[in-house]
């Protein structure tokens, strides 16, 4: 799970530097589809898949917001 969290934060940060908010909806949907597919292929319990989906979605959002927040701090100084 830690690899998925780190990758999600990095992908979110890259998207935060490059795109507007509208990119997050398709990115989250794609991540959820990939996680569901992997979970079904590996026969992981549905509760574990749901937890992974929540964690990855949160990590994507955090990764997206951190560059925006850092940019705001740099502008205010």
PyMOL Python script that loads the backbone (N, CA, C, O; Angstrom):
from pymol import cmd

cmd.read_pdbstr("""\
ATOM      1  N   UNK A   1       0.816  -1.187   0.000  1.00  0.00           N
ATOM      2  CA  UNK A   1       0.000   0.000   0.000  1.00  0.00           C
ATOM      3  C   UNK A   1       0.861   1.252   0.000  1.00  0.00           C
ATOM      4  O   UNK A   1       0.448   2.267  -0.561  1.00  0.00           O
ATOM      5  N   UNK A   2       2.032   1.220   0.602  1.00  0.00           N
ATOM      6  CA  UNK A   2       2.867   2.419   0.671  1.00  0.00           C
ATOM      7  C   UNK A   2       3.366   2.838  -0.709  1.00  0.00           C
ATOM      8  O   UNK A   2       3.535   4.029  -0.970  1.00  0.00           O
ATOM      9  N   UNK A   3       3.602   1.875  -1.587  1.00  0.00           N
ATOM     10  CA  UNK A   3       4.010   2.213  -2.945  1.00  0.00           C
ATOM     11  C   UNK A   3       2.895   2.948  -3.676  1.00  0.00           C
ATOM     12  O   UNK A   3       3.154   3.907  -4.402  1.00  0.00           O
ATOM     13  N   UNK A   4       1.675   2.511  -3.492  1.00  0.00           N
ATOM     14  CA  UNK A   4       0.533   3.172  -4.128  1.00  0.00           C
ATOM     15  C   UNK A   4       0.346   4.580  -3.579  1.00  0.00           C
ATOM     16  O   UNK A   4      -0.011   5.491  -4.326  1.00  0.00           O
ATOM     17  N   UNK A   5       0.579   4.769  -2.293  1.00  0.00           N
ATOM     18  CA  UNK A   5       0.441   6.096  -1.695  1.00  0.00           C
ATOM     19  C   UNK A   5       1.496   7.040  -2.242  1.00  0.00           C
ATOM     20  O   UNK A   5       1.177   8.163  -2.633  1.00  0.00           O
ATOM     21  N   UNK A   6       2.741   6.602  -2.276  1.00  0.00           N
ATOM     22  CA  UNK A   6       3.824   7.452  -2.779  1.00  0.00           C
ATOM     23  C   UNK A   6       3.600   7.785  -4.246  1.00  0.00           C
ATOM     24  O   UNK A   6       3.760   8.935  -4.656  1.00  0.00           O
ATOM     25  N   UNK A   7       3.232   6.792  -5.033  1.00  0.00           N
ATOM     26  CA  UNK A   7       2.979   7.032  -6.456  1.00  0.00           C
ATOM     27  C   UNK A   7       1.808   7.988  -6.647  1.00  0.00           C
ATOM     28  O   UNK A   7       1.857   8.847  -7.528  1.00  0.00           O
ATOM     29  N   UNK A   8       0.766   7.860  -5.848  1.00  0.00           N
ATOM     30  CA  UNK A   8      -0.397   8.739  -5.965  1.00  0.00           C
ATOM     31  C   UNK A   8      -0.050  10.173  -5.599  1.00  0.00           C
ATOM     32  O   UNK A   8      -0.508  11.107  -6.258  1.00  0.00           O
ATOM     33  N   UNK A   9       0.745  10.356  -4.566  1.00  0.00           N
ATOM     34  CA  UNK A   9       1.152  11.707  -4.182  1.00  0.00           C
ATOM     35  C   UNK A   9       1.989  12.338  -5.282  1.00  0.00           C
ATOM     36  O   UNK A   9       1.809  13.513  -5.603  1.00  0.00           O
ATOM     37  N   UNK A  10       2.901  11.572  -5.860  1.00  0.00           N
ATOM     38  CA  UNK A  10       3.736  12.107  -6.938  1.00  0.00           C
ATOM     39  C   UNK A  10       2.916  12.429  -8.185  1.00  0.00           C
ATOM     40  O   UNK A  10       3.120  13.470  -8.808  1.00  0.00           O
ATOM     41  N   UNK A  11       2.003  11.553  -8.546  1.00  0.00           N
ATOM     42  CA  UNK A  11       1.147  11.825  -9.706  1.00  0.00           C
ATOM     43  C   UNK A  11       0.277  13.049  -9.436  1.00  0.00           C
ATOM     44  O   UNK A  11       0.117  13.895 -10.316  1.00  0.00           O
ATOM     45  N   UNK A  12      -0.281  13.154  -8.251  1.00  0.00           N
ATOM     46  CA  UNK A  12      -1.080  14.323  -7.896  1.00  0.00           C
ATOM     47  C   UNK A  12      -0.268  15.609  -7.941  1.00  0.00           C
ATOM     48  O   UNK A  12      -0.771  16.643  -8.382  1.00  0.00           O
ATOM     49  N   UNK A  13       0.987  15.558  -7.488  1.00  0.00           N
ATOM     50  CA  UNK A  13       1.841  16.748  -7.524  1.00  0.00           C
ATOM     51  C   UNK A  13       2.158  17.155  -8.953  1.00  0.00           C
ATOM     52  O   UNK A  13       2.160  18.344  -9.274  1.00  0.00           O
ATOM     53  N   UNK A  14       2.423  16.190  -9.806  1.00  0.00           N
ATOM     54  CA  UNK A  14       2.691  16.500 -11.213  1.00  0.00           C
ATOM     55  C   UNK A  14       1.456  17.111 -11.860  1.00  0.00           C
ATOM     56  O   UNK A  14       1.562  18.079 -12.613  1.00  0.00           O
ATOM     57  N   UNK A  15       0.304  16.560 -11.574  1.00  0.00           N
ATOM     58  CA  UNK A  15      -0.928  17.111 -12.130  1.00  0.00           C
ATOM     59  C   UNK A  15      -1.215  18.501 -11.574  1.00  0.00           C
ATOM     60  O   UNK A  15      -1.730  19.364 -12.285  1.00  0.00           O
ATOM     61  N   UNK A  16      -0.882  18.718 -10.302  1.00  0.00           N
ATOM     62  CA  UNK A  16      -1.092  20.029  -9.695  1.00  0.00           C
ATOM     63  C   UNK A  16      -0.224  21.104 -10.312  1.00  0.00           C
ATOM     64  O   UNK A  16      -0.620  22.268 -10.368  1.00  0.00           O
ATOM     65  N   UNK A  17       0.951  20.729 -10.774  1.00  0.00           N
ATOM     66  CA  UNK A  17       1.833  21.695 -11.425  1.00  0.00           C
ATOM     67  C   UNK A  17       1.404  21.986 -12.858  1.00  0.00           C
ATOM     68  O   UNK A  17       1.668  23.072 -13.374  1.00  0.00           O
ATOM     69  N   UNK A  18       0.755  21.043 -13.495  1.00  0.00           N
ATOM     70  CA  UNK A  18       0.499  21.118 -14.923  1.00  0.00           C
ATOM     71  C   UNK A  18      -0.923  21.506 -15.308  1.00  0.00           C
ATOM     72  O   UNK A  18      -1.112  22.239 -16.279  1.00  0.00           O
ATOM     73  N   UNK A  19      -1.930  21.034 -14.570  1.00  0.00           N
ATOM     74  CA  UNK A  19      -3.311  21.129 -15.016  1.00  0.00           C
ATOM     75  C   UNK A  19      -4.196  21.848 -14.006  1.00  0.00           C
ATOM     76  O   UNK A  19      -3.775  22.149 -12.889  1.00  0.00           O
ATOM     77  N   UNK A  20      -5.430  22.114 -14.422  1.00  0.00           N
ATOM     78  CA  UNK A  20      -6.448  22.701 -13.560  1.00  0.00           C
ATOM     79  C   UNK A  20      -7.195  21.584 -12.815  1.00  0.00           C
ATOM     80  O   UNK A  20      -6.859  20.406 -12.940  1.00  0.00           O
ATOM     81  N   UNK A  21      -8.195  21.971 -12.055  1.00  0.00           N
ATOM     82  CA  UNK A  21      -8.942  21.037 -11.213  1.00  0.00           C
ATOM     83  C   UNK A  21      -9.652  19.972 -12.040  1.00  0.00           C
ATOM     84  O   UNK A  21      -9.852  18.858 -11.554  1.00  0.00           O
ATOM     85  N   UNK A  22     -10.035  20.279 -13.262  1.00  0.00           N
ATOM     86  CA  UNK A  22     -10.831  19.350 -14.066  1.00  0.00           C
ATOM     87  C   UNK A  22     -10.107  18.045 -14.377  1.00  0.00           C
ATOM     88  O   UNK A  22     -10.751  17.076 -14.777  1.00  0.00           O
ATOM     89  N   UNK A  23      -8.823  17.991 -14.211  1.00  0.00           N
ATOM     90  CA  UNK A  23      -8.071  16.764 -14.494  1.00  0.00           C
ATOM     91  C   UNK A  23      -8.235  15.729 -13.380  1.00  0.00           C
ATOM     92  O   UNK A  23      -7.994  14.542 -13.604  1.00  0.00           O
ATOM     93  N   UNK A  24      -8.638  16.155 -12.200  1.00  0.00           N
ATOM     94  CA  UNK A  24      -8.699  15.233 -11.071  1.00  0.00           C
ATOM     95  C   UNK A  24      -9.817  14.201 -11.201  1.00  0.00           C
ATOM     96  O   UNK A  24      -9.643  13.049 -10.802  1.00  0.00           O
ATOM     97  N   UNK A  25     -10.953  14.600 -11.751  1.00  0.00           N
ATOM     98  CA  UNK A  25     -12.061  13.653 -11.874  1.00  0.00           C
ATOM     99  C   UNK A  25     -11.694  12.456 -12.752  1.00  0.00           C
ATOM    100  O   UNK A  25     -11.876  11.320 -12.315  1.00  0.00           O
ATOM    101  N   UNK A  26     -11.180  12.663 -13.987  1.00  0.00           N
ATOM    102  CA  UNK A  26     -10.795  11.488 -14.774  1.00  0.00           C
ATOM    103  C   UNK A  26      -9.627  10.715 -14.174  1.00  0.00           C
ATOM    104  O   UNK A  26      -9.543   9.497 -14.333  1.00  0.00           O
ATOM    105  N   UNK A  27      -8.729  11.409 -13.488  1.00  0.00           N
ATOM    106  CA  UNK A  27      -7.589  10.725 -12.866  1.00  0.00           C
ATOM    107  C   UNK A  27      -8.052   9.819 -11.735  1.00  0.00           C
ATOM    108  O   UNK A  27      -7.587   8.685 -11.618  1.00  0.00           O
ATOM    109  N   UNK A  28      -8.948  10.301 -10.916  1.00  0.00           N
ATOM    110  CA  UNK A  28      -9.472   9.491  -9.810  1.00  0.00           C
ATOM    111  C   UNK A  28     -10.256   8.302 -10.362  1.00  0.00           C
ATOM    112  O   UNK A  28     -10.128   7.187  -9.857  1.00  0.00           O
ATOM    113  N   UNK A  29     -11.055   8.532 -11.382  1.00  0.00           N
ATOM    114  CA  UNK A  29     -11.806   7.418 -11.977  1.00  0.00           C
ATOM    115  C   UNK A  29     -10.870   6.364 -12.555  1.00  0.00           C
ATOM    116  O   UNK A  29     -11.108   5.168 -12.390  1.00  0.00           O
ATOM    117  N   UNK A  30      -9.815   6.794 -13.226  1.00  0.00           N
ATOM    118  CA  UNK A  30      -8.848   5.844 -13.781  1.00  0.00           C
ATOM    119  C   UNK A  30      -8.145   5.067 -12.668  1.00  0.00           C
ATOM    120  O   UNK A  30      -7.944   3.858 -12.779  1.00  0.00           O
ATOM    121  N   UNK A  31      -7.773   5.766 -11.598  1.00  0.00           N
ATOM    122  CA  UNK A  31      -7.108   5.097 -10.473  1.00  0.00           C
ATOM    123  C   UNK A  31      -8.039   4.079  -9.822  1.00  0.00           C
ATOM    124  O   UNK A  31      -7.608   2.982  -9.465  1.00  0.00           O
ATOM    125  N   UNK A  32      -9.315   4.438  -9.665  1.00  0.00           N
ATOM    126  CA  UNK A  32     -10.265   3.503  -9.071  1.00  0.00           C
ATOM    127  C   UNK A  32     -10.467   2.279  -9.958  1.00  0.00           C
ATOM    128  O   UNK A  32     -10.575   1.160  -9.456  1.00  0.00           O
ATOM    129  N   UNK A  33     -10.518   2.485 -11.267  1.00  0.00           N
ATOM    130  CA  UNK A  33     -10.677   1.357 -12.188  1.00  0.00           C
ATOM    131  C   UNK A  33      -9.464   0.430 -12.136  1.00  0.00           C
ATOM    132  O   UNK A  33      -9.609  -0.793 -12.142  1.00  0.00           O
ATOM    133  N   UNK A  34      -8.276   1.014 -12.087  1.00  0.00           N
ATOM    134  CA  UNK A  34      -7.052   0.200 -12.012  1.00  0.00           C
ATOM    135  C   UNK A  34      -7.011  -0.575 -10.698  1.00  0.00           C
ATOM    136  O   UNK A  34      -6.689  -1.763 -10.685  1.00  0.00           O
ATOM    137  N   UNK A  35      -7.332   0.087  -9.608  1.00  0.00           N
ATOM    138  CA  UNK A  35      -7.320  -0.594  -8.309  1.00  0.00           C
ATOM    139  C   UNK A  35      -8.355  -1.706  -8.245  1.00  0.00           C
ATOM    140  O   UNK A  35      -8.080  -2.776  -7.703  1.00  0.00           O
ATOM    141  N   UNK A  36      -9.538  -1.466  -8.789  1.00  0.00           N
ATOM    142  CA  UNK A  36     -10.570  -2.508  -8.798  1.00  0.00           C
ATOM    143  C   UNK A  36     -10.127  -3.685  -9.655  1.00  0.00           C
ATOM    144  O   UNK A  36     -10.324  -4.840  -9.276  1.00  0.00           O
ATOM    145  N   UNK A  37      -9.535  -3.403 -10.794  1.00  0.00           N
ATOM    146  CA  UNK A  37      -9.052  -4.482 -11.657  1.00  0.00           C
ATOM    147  C   UNK A  37      -7.967  -5.304 -11.000  1.00  0.00           C
ATOM    148  O   UNK A  37      -8.004  -6.534 -11.039  1.00  0.00           O
ATOM    149  N   UNK A  38      -7.009  -4.638 -10.401  1.00  0.00           N
ATOM    150  CA  UNK A  38      -5.932  -5.355  -9.709  1.00  0.00           C
ATOM    151  C   UNK A  38      -6.490  -6.178  -8.552  1.00  0.00           C
ATOM    152  O   UNK A  38      -6.089  -7.323  -8.347  1.00  0.00           O
ATOM    153  N   UNK A  39      -7.408  -5.593  -7.804  1.00  0.00           N
ATOM    154  CA  UNK A  39      -7.999  -6.310  -6.682  1.00  0.00           C
ATOM    155  C   UNK A  39      -8.769  -7.540  -7.109  1.00  0.00           C
ATOM    156  O   UNK A  39      -8.715  -8.573  -6.441  1.00  0.00           O
ATOM    157  N   UNK A  40      -9.488  -7.439  -8.220  1.00  0.00           N
ATOM    158  CA  UNK A  40     -10.242  -8.592  -8.711  1.00  0.00           C
ATOM    159  C   UNK A  40      -9.330  -9.682  -9.257  1.00  0.00           C
ATOM    160  O   UNK A  40      -9.571 -10.869  -9.036  1.00  0.00           O
ATOM    161  N   UNK A  41      -8.280  -9.279  -9.973  1.00  0.00           N
ATOM    162  CA  UNK A  41      -7.354 -10.272 -10.525  1.00  0.00           C
ATOM    163  C   UNK A  41      -6.611 -11.003  -9.415  1.00  0.00           C
ATOM    164  O   UNK A  41      -6.426 -12.218  -9.489  1.00  0.00           O
ATOM    165  N   UNK A  42      -6.190 -10.283  -8.398  1.00  0.00           N
ATOM    166  CA  UNK A  42      -5.437 -10.895  -7.304  1.00  0.00           C
ATOM    167  C   UNK A  42      -6.340 -11.489  -6.226  1.00  0.00           C
ATOM    168  O   UNK A  42      -5.850 -12.026  -5.233  1.00  0.00           O
ATOM    169  N   UNK A  43      -7.650 -11.395  -6.417  1.00  0.00           N
ATOM    170  CA  UNK A  43      -8.646 -11.931  -5.485  1.00  0.00           C
ATOM    171  C   UNK A  43      -8.462 -11.386  -4.070  1.00  0.00           C
ATOM    172  O   UNK A  43      -8.434 -12.133  -3.092  1.00  0.00           O
ATOM    173  N   UNK A  44      -8.338 -10.073  -3.994  1.00  0.00           N
ATOM    174  CA  UNK A  44      -8.200  -9.389  -2.709  1.00  0.00           C
ATOM    175  C   UNK A  44      -9.608  -9.138  -2.159  1.00  0.00           C
ATOM    176  O   UNK A  44     -10.552  -8.955  -2.928  1.00  0.00           O
ATOM    177  N   UNK A  45      -9.746  -9.128  -0.840  1.00  0.00           N
ATOM    178  CA  UNK A  45     -11.044  -8.888  -0.204  1.00  0.00           C
ATOM    179  C   UNK A  45     -11.570  -7.507  -0.585  1.00  0.00           C
ATOM    180  O   UNK A  45     -10.805  -6.554  -0.735  1.00  0.00           O
ATOM    181  N   UNK A  46     -12.880  -7.418  -0.738  1.00  0.00           N
ATOM    182  CA  UNK A  46     -13.484  -6.167  -1.189  1.00  0.00           C
ATOM    183  C   UNK A  46     -13.266  -5.023  -0.190  1.00  0.00           C
ATOM    184  O   UNK A  46     -13.163  -3.863  -0.591  1.00  0.00           O
ATOM    185  N   UNK A  47     -13.198  -5.340   1.087  1.00  0.00           N
ATOM    186  CA  UNK A  47     -12.949  -4.287   2.074  1.00  0.00           C
ATOM    187  C   UNK A  47     -11.541  -3.712   1.916  1.00  0.00           C
ATOM    188  O   UNK A  47     -11.329  -2.512   2.088  1.00  0.00           O
ATOM    189  N   UNK A  48     -10.601  -4.566   1.593  1.00  0.00           N
ATOM    190  CA  UNK A  48      -9.222  -4.113   1.357  1.00  0.00           C
ATOM    191  C   UNK A  48      -9.138  -3.253   0.088  1.00  0.00           C
ATOM    192  O   UNK A  48      -8.420  -2.254   0.059  1.00  0.00           O
ATOM    193  N   UNK A  49      -9.873  -3.645  -0.954  1.00  0.00           N
ATOM    194  CA  UNK A  49      -9.908  -2.862  -2.185  1.00  0.00           C
ATOM    195  C   UNK A  49     -10.520  -1.493  -1.915  1.00  0.00           C
ATOM    196  O   UNK A  49     -10.011  -0.478  -2.391  1.00  0.00           O
ATOM    197  N   UNK A  50     -11.602  -1.461  -1.159  1.00  0.00           N
ATOM    198  CA  UNK A  50     -12.259  -0.189  -0.834  1.00  0.00           C
ATOM    199  C   UNK A  50     -11.329   0.712  -0.027  1.00  0.00           C
ATOM    200  O   UNK A  50     -11.265   1.916  -0.275  1.00  0.00           O
ATOM    201  N   UNK A  51     -10.614   0.144   0.928  1.00  0.00           N
ATOM    202  CA  UNK A  51      -9.663   0.921   1.716  1.00  0.00           C
ATOM    203  C   UNK A  51      -8.567   1.492   0.822  1.00  0.00           C
ATOM    204  O   UNK A  51      -8.199   2.660   0.952  1.00  0.00           O
ATOM    205  N   UNK A  52      -8.054   0.680  -0.073  1.00  0.00           N
ATOM    206  CA  UNK A  52      -7.014   1.124  -1.005  1.00  0.00           C
ATOM    207  C   UNK A  52      -7.531   2.253  -1.894  1.00  0.00           C
ATOM    208  O   UNK A  52      -6.798   3.198  -2.184  1.00  0.00           O
ATOM    209  N   UNK A  53      -8.781   2.161  -2.325  1.00  0.00           N
ATOM    210  CA  UNK A  53      -9.365   3.204  -3.163  1.00  0.00           C
ATOM    211  C   UNK A  53      -9.463   4.530  -2.413  1.00  0.00           C
ATOM    212  O   UNK A  53      -9.158   5.588  -2.964  1.00  0.00           O
ATOM    213  N   UNK A  54      -9.883   4.465  -1.174  1.00  0.00           N
ATOM    214  CA  UNK A  54      -9.999   5.683  -0.366  1.00  0.00           C
ATOM    215  C   UNK A  54      -8.626   6.306  -0.127  1.00  0.00           C
ATOM    216  O   UNK A  54      -8.464   7.521  -0.237  1.00  0.00           O
ATOM    217  N   UNK A  55      -7.650   5.480   0.198  1.00  0.00           N
ATOM    218  CA  UNK A  55      -6.302   5.973   0.484  1.00  0.00           C
ATOM    219  C   UNK A  55      -5.665   6.575  -0.764  1.00  0.00           C
ATOM    220  O   UNK A  55      -5.056   7.642  -0.693  1.00  0.00           O
ATOM    221  N   UNK A  56      -5.797   5.908  -1.898  1.00  0.00           N
ATOM    222  CA  UNK A  56      -5.195   6.413  -3.134  1.00  0.00           C
ATOM    223  C   UNK A  56      -5.879   7.701  -3.580  1.00  0.00           C
ATOM    224  O   UNK A  56      -5.203   8.627  -4.028  1.00  0.00           O
ATOM    225  N   UNK A  57      -7.187   7.779  -3.469  1.00  0.00           N
ATOM    226  CA  UNK A  57      -7.896   9.005  -3.831  1.00  0.00           C
ATOM    227  C   UNK A  57      -7.462  10.163  -2.942  1.00  0.00           C
ATOM    228  O   UNK A  57      -7.242  11.270  -3.433  1.00  0.00           O
ATOM    229  N   UNK A  58      -7.338   9.924  -1.657  1.00  0.00           N
ATOM    230  CA  UNK A  58      -6.878  10.952  -0.737  1.00  0.00           C
ATOM    231  C   UNK A  58      -5.450  11.378  -1.045  1.00  0.00           C
ATOM    232  O   UNK A  58      -5.138  12.568  -1.011  1.00  0.00           O
ATOM    233  N   UNK A  59      -4.593  10.432  -1.340  1.00  0.00           N
ATOM    234  CA  UNK A  59      -3.205  10.755  -1.673  1.00  0.00           C
ATOM    235  C   UNK A  59      -3.115  11.560  -2.965  1.00  0.00           C
ATOM    236  O   UNK A  59      -2.292  12.470  -3.063  1.00  0.00           O
ATOM    237  N   UNK A  60      -3.942  11.245  -3.955  1.00  0.00           N
ATOM    238  CA  UNK A  60      -3.972  12.034  -5.186  1.00  0.00           C
ATOM    239  C   UNK A  60      -4.377  13.473  -4.899  1.00  0.00           C
ATOM    240  O   UNK A  60      -3.772  14.410  -5.420  1.00  0.00           O
ATOM    241  N   UNK A  61      -5.393  13.643  -4.077  1.00  0.00           N
ATOM    242  CA  UNK A  61      -5.859  14.988  -3.745  1.00  0.00           C
ATOM    243  C   UNK A  61      -4.801  15.766  -2.954  1.00  0.00           C
ATOM    244  O   UNK A  61      -4.583  16.950  -3.211  1.00  0.00           O
ATOM    245  N   UNK A  62      -4.155  15.117  -2.010  1.00  0.00           N
ATOM    246  CA  UNK A  62      -3.102  15.779  -1.233  1.00  0.00           C
ATOM    247  C   UNK A  62      -1.945  16.157  -2.143  1.00  0.00           C
ATOM    248  O   UNK A  62      -1.424  17.269  -2.065  1.00  0.00           O
ATOM    249  N   UNK A  63      -1.548  15.238  -3.000  1.00  0.00           N
ATOM    250  CA  UNK A  63      -0.471  15.533  -3.938  1.00  0.00           C
ATOM    251  C   UNK A  63      -0.817  16.664  -4.871  1.00  0.00           C
ATOM    252  O   UNK A  63       0.060  17.438  -5.256  1.00  0.00           O
ATOM    253  N   UNK A  64      -2.081  16.779  -5.245  1.00  0.00           N
ATOM    254  CA  UNK A  64      -2.517  17.864  -6.121  1.00  0.00           C
ATOM    255  C   UNK A  64      -2.501  19.205  -5.390  1.00  0.00           C
ATOM    256  O   UNK A  64      -2.143  20.227  -5.976  1.00  0.00           O
ATOM    257  N   UNK A  65      -2.883  19.208  -4.127  1.00  0.00           N
ATOM    258  CA  UNK A  65      -3.005  20.463  -3.380  1.00  0.00           C
ATOM    259  C   UNK A  65      -1.680  21.001  -2.856  1.00  0.00           C
ATOM    260  O   UNK A  65      -1.546  22.213  -2.685  1.00  0.00           O
ATOM    261  N   UNK A  66      -0.711  20.156  -2.599  1.00  0.00           N
ATOM    262  CA  UNK A  66       0.562  20.607  -2.027  1.00  0.00           C
ATOM    263  C   UNK A  66       1.293  21.608  -2.928  1.00  0.00           C
ATOM    264  O   UNK A  66       1.720  22.645  -2.420  1.00  0.00           O
ATOM    265  N   UNK A  67       1.464  21.363  -4.236  1.00  0.00           N
ATOM    266  CA  UNK A  67       2.130  22.376  -5.066  1.00  0.00           C
ATOM    267  C   UNK A  67       1.358  23.687  -5.132  1.00  0.00           C
ATOM    268  O   UNK A  67       1.959  24.760  -5.193  1.00  0.00           O
ATOM    269  N   UNK A  68       0.029  23.606  -5.121  1.00  0.00           N
ATOM    270  CA  UNK A  68      -0.769  24.834  -5.125  1.00  0.00           C
ATOM    271  C   UNK A  68      -0.561  25.614  -3.835  1.00  0.00           C
ATOM    272  O   UNK A  68      -0.455  26.841  -3.853  1.00  0.00           O
ATOM    273  N   UNK A  69      -0.504  24.903  -2.724  1.00  0.00           N
ATOM    274  CA  UNK A  69      -0.289  25.543  -1.435  1.00  0.00           C
ATOM    275  C   UNK A  69       1.105  26.162  -1.360  1.00  0.00           C
ATOM    276  O   UNK A  69       1.263  27.284  -0.878  1.00  0.00           O
ATOM    277  N   UNK A  70       2.114  25.435  -1.834  1.00  0.00           N
ATOM    278  CA  UNK A  70       3.478  25.969  -1.829  1.00  0.00           C
ATOM    279  C   UNK A  70       3.620  27.191  -2.728  1.00  0.00           C
ATOM    280  O   UNK A  70       4.351  28.125  -2.398  1.00  0.00           O
ATOM    281  N   UNK A  71       2.921  27.188  -3.868  1.00  0.00           N
ATOM    282  CA  UNK A  71       2.924  28.340  -4.759  1.00  0.00           C
ATOM    283  C   UNK A  71       2.290  29.540  -4.083  1.00  0.00           C
ATOM    284  O   UNK A  71       2.767  30.665  -4.233  1.00  0.00           O
ATOM    285  N   UNK A  72       1.221  29.307  -3.342  1.00  0.00           N
ATOM    286  CA  UNK A  72       0.551  30.391  -2.613  1.00  0.00           C
ATOM    287  C   UNK A  72       1.457  30.959  -1.529  1.00  0.00           C
ATOM    288  O   UNK A  72       1.468  32.170  -1.307  1.00  0.00           O
ATOM    289  N   UNK A  73       2.210  30.112  -0.858  1.00  0.00           N
ATOM    290  CA  UNK A  73       3.156  30.595   0.153  1.00  0.00           C
ATOM    291  C   UNK A  73       4.259  31.436  -0.471  1.00  0.00           C
ATOM    292  O   UNK A  73       4.673  32.443   0.104  1.00  0.00           O
ATOM    293  N   UNK A  74       4.737  31.033  -1.636  1.00  0.00           N
ATOM    294  CA  UNK A  74       5.811  31.770  -2.308  1.00  0.00           C
ATOM    295  C   UNK A  74       5.312  33.131  -2.785  1.00  0.00           C
ATOM    296  O   UNK A  74       6.069  34.101  -2.769  1.00  0.00           O
ATOM    297  N   UNK A  75       4.065  33.220  -3.204  1.00  0.00           N
ATOM    298  CA  UNK A  75       3.510  34.492  -3.679  1.00  0.00           C
ATOM    299  C   UNK A  75       3.312  35.455  -2.510  1.00  0.00           C
ATOM    300  O   UNK A  75       3.543  36.656  -2.650  1.00  0.00           O
ATOM    301  N   UNK A  76       2.888  34.937  -1.365  1.00  0.00           N
ATOM    302  CA  UNK A  76       2.588  35.797  -0.228  1.00  0.00           C
ATOM    303  C   UNK A  76       3.835  36.357   0.446  1.00  0.00           C
ATOM    304  O   UNK A  76       3.730  37.310   1.218  1.00  0.00           O
ATOM    305  N   UNK A  77       5.005  35.799   0.179  1.00  0.00           N
ATOM    306  CA  UNK A  77       6.219  36.292   0.852  1.00  0.00           C
ATOM    307  C   UNK A  77       6.890  37.351   0.082  1.00  0.00           C
ATOM    308  O   UNK A  77       7.921  37.868   0.512  1.00  0.00           O
TER     309      UNK A  77
END
""", "prot")
cmd.dss("prot")
cmd.show_as("cartoon", "prot")
cmd.util.cbc("prot")
cmd.orient("prot")
